[in-house]
Structures are given as structure tokens and as C-alpha cells.
Amino acid sequence: MSVDLSIEPARSSSAHKLVFYPVQRNKVKEIYKQKLVPAGEAVKVIKSGDNVVLPLGCGEPVALVNAMTARRDELEGVKIHQMLPLNKAPYLDPAMTGSFRHVSWFTSGTNRKGVNEGWADFMPGHFHEYPRFFQEYVQVDVFMGTVSPMDERGYFSFGLSVDYTTTAAAEARIVLLEVNPNMPRTLGESLIHISEVDYIVESNAPIPEIPIPSMTEEDKIIGCYIAEMIEDGSTIQLGIGGLPNAVAHALKSKKDLGIHTEMVTDGMVDLIESGAVTGKKKTLHPGKIVGSFAAGTRRLYDFLNDNPLVQMHPVSYVNDPYVIGKNYKMVSINTTLEVDLLGQCASETIGPRQYSATGGQTDFARGCLRSPGGKGFIALHSTTKNGTISKIVPVLKEGAVVSCSKNDVDHIVTEFGVAKLRGKTARERALALISIAHPDFRAELREAARKLRLI
């Protein structure tokens, strides 16, 4: 099917500027109808060897992905680039690697097996750099994403996945959008105009939801330790999981907190509704909640829908350490898998096996330390495997990737306390970390530190 609209798509290479399109309002519905096709028709534009880019998490277009994988016998060597897939897509099957090869920009439970077995690829990088990757290093042949329904002026919203999505769409040779009324309409720099789109399909697929994680007793203790050190008026960044959820719960008694975060979560809605978050003291976007993507429950999605308090921006802006550092009293809270006695954090691998990715951890660890009064926290339970293995170790496992270097770590927190590392010598760091390790492992950590000439 060919579409001749006499309006040439004016693709913008800017990830941060909304382009004005002088299209009469009474024309946008007509243009929409001309571009609307079945999913199977839309994906015929995909050719063997193409780079296909999908949005992060909740922005994945289910109908388009299913239609694309239905063409597996016709296609060869198509690379599918995506960060943190939440759906178990059909192409994530080793039997399809001749047709499709997944490139993970953040490994999750759905693609971890493929990455570690070698039939899927992995893209290293800091999250704030990813939009630039699509501008300079990775050619975007086809972009496919989910959007909220079009408004009267012809604009769709990328909703829950703005991050690298707006840049990938701007750089793409062909743009396919899946319009879904279940996708919330978010504001900020989240929009794309009908003139930038080649084909549209419609879908009513449910948006993936992530249940609110439960909190362990260790989580609650760690959450309280961190909350005690966060001052009123601070701007916070949180992730998802039991530990970040515990921190959010412990912060409900605070006043005038702000939010500047890569990921907007249910825990943040709790903080807002408790009155702890007002954004009044923020120096950057005062009064606004700034994020790049969101994932959680329907309650979160309903909160975000058309909410003028929330601004979603590309991750090249939100996660830029220089931008993060403009927030007064910026606080970064992240988790890790293993820490050595110098404070090096392995947050994405277990030994050489890929578990997740660097994501935005280093972005925020560095950004908060540029902020006046800023603080960084990296939290972990002191042990794993039912208390049989210490997560504070003399040296990281062989093959482990250092996600956050010793130079970027501020505080390490376990259920046994807080170790302030920044501004400390190697000896002082080792002693501080040993003091918050599980008591069962402190003696052997001391002995190992002596052998390493740290103490």
C-alpha cells in the first residue's frame, strides 16, 4: 500500500525540540486514515539485514512485533534493538536467530538466557548516551513503538517510554506506530506528529504491568538508614524493587521533596499523595516531576495520564550528569549485586554472566556528586544464598564488570549500617565496609584485607 499525502515528513534530529507542523486540524484525521493499515501490511517495509528499534519496556508494540515475527521465513539477519523488554516476544527464541537477532540494551528476565548463551547480543553503554548511539553509531532502519491516541492537532505521545525513543524515531528511515488507548498520554518532550509517521496500526493490547514489590525486613532497615540521611527539600532518584520501595516508604515523613529520575514508579505516587513531594525546593523544573520512562501498575499509569505535574524527557537530558547536578541536594539511590573492599560495585554481572546492565546507575552516581549538598547511596543486602555468601567481598568475582567505580561511590548501605566512602583512604574504606558486612564474615574480610595490604 502506498500513501501519497503531499506532506513530506520533516524528520528532526533533535531529541529535545518539538517541531511545529502547520497542518490544519481538519486535515489530521484524514491523514491518519490514509496512514492506517493492518499490522501485517505495515511490517512489509522491514527488509533482511535491517536494524529495527523498539522502545523500552511498556512501549513495545505487541501487534507490530507479532506481525514482524510472522514473517520469519521471509527475513534474514534482522537486528532488533531494545532496552529492557517486558513481553516474552516470539523472536526471543533461539530457533529464530537466523531471521532475527536480539540486541539487548539492558538485559532482563526475558532475554538474559539468550545473552548468556550467545544467541542474543548485548550493547554496553551509559543510559544517557543511548540516544546519541542512534544518532552516530547505530543506523535506525525501522522504528516501531506504541503511542497514545492522536490529539486534535495531530500529536501522539510516547507515554511510558520517552527515554531513547524520541531520538530513535527522529533518526529512523521508516516509523511505524501502534496506537493504543491503554497507553497514558504523558507531557513534556514526549510527542510525535502524524507528519513524522509512515504507517499506523491500531491495537488494544494491555500495557505490561509490574506488581509492587514486597519488602523484606532487611529492605525496611536499609530504607530507614537512607531516609534518615535525606534532608527536607532534597530531589530524589529511585529505581524499582524491594529496596527502593522501602526507601520511598520511609520518606513519607519528609517535606518538600522533589523528583528527578530516569524511572517513575508506584512508590513515587505514594510519596506524592502523602504530601512528602511538592517540588517547591527544586532548582531545576521546580514543582515538576521529571522522568524518562515509567513502569508499574495501572494506578501509576492513570496518575501519569495527561498530568501537567509530570514532564517526561529524553534520557539524554534526564540522565546527563551535568543536568542531574543542577538539582540542589540531589540524592541518588541504587542497588548492586556485589561490592569489593575498595567500593567497586558490580551491579550488572554475576562473575562473567550478564544479569542486567549499567543503565543509569553511573549517570546518577556522578550527577548527584556534582550537586550542591548532593548524596549518593548504593544499597545491598549483606549476604545472599540464605546467608551463606557475603556480598561484600575482598575482590570482585573473576569476570565481574565494574558498573560503578570506586571514584563514583559515595555511601554503601546494608542492613548493618552505612559506610561513607567518598573522601576516605583505601584503608578507611575497607574498614568501613567490613563494619557493615554480616558479622559472620567480618573476620575473614579483615584477614583478606590484611593480605591485600589494605589494613
Secondary structure, 3 states (H helix, E strand, C coil): CCCCCCCCCCCCCCCCCCCCCCCCHHHHHHHHHHHECCHHHHHHHCCCCCEEECCCHHHCCHHHHHHHHCCCCCCCCEEEEEECCCCCCCCCCHHHCCCEEEEEEECCCCCHHHHHHCCCEECCCCHHHHHHHHHHCCCCCEEEEEECCCCCCCEEECCCECCCHHHHHHHCCEEEEEECCCCCCCCECCEEEHHHCCEEEECCCCCCCCCCCCCCHHHHHHHHHHHHCCCCCCEEECCCCHHHHHHHHHCCCCCCEEEECCEECHHHHHHHHHCCECCCCCCCCCCCEEECEECCCHHHHHHHCCCCCEEECCHHHHCCHHHHCCCCCEEEEEECCEEECCCCEECCEECCEECCCCCCHHHHHHHHHHCCCCEEEEECCCEECCCCEECEECCCCCCCCCCECCCCCCEEEECCEEEECCCCCHHHHHHHHHHCCCHHHHHHHHHHHHHCCCC
